[in-house]
């Protein structure tokens, strides 16, 4: 038996946004994305390819199992105060 991935994962929202206070502590969950797969495949969450800059990778990580976006550094108002995922 061969499993064919006929369906793309479907996210529960078309976009996700959040605003965060300056000095948000390391390890804070900023937002959580949620998707389902009609093929019943296990989903693995990651940063979208458009967001894989060195700066983004230094500031955030995505828990591959839960879809939670977490801070890796203290966020400073001058460098970032809003995240949007479309």
Buried (B, 14 or more C-beta within 10 A) or exposed (E): EEEEEEEEBEBEEEEBEBEBEEEBEEEBEBBBBBEEEEEEEEEEBEBEEEBEEEEBEEBBBBEEEEBBBBBEEEBEEEEBBEBEBE
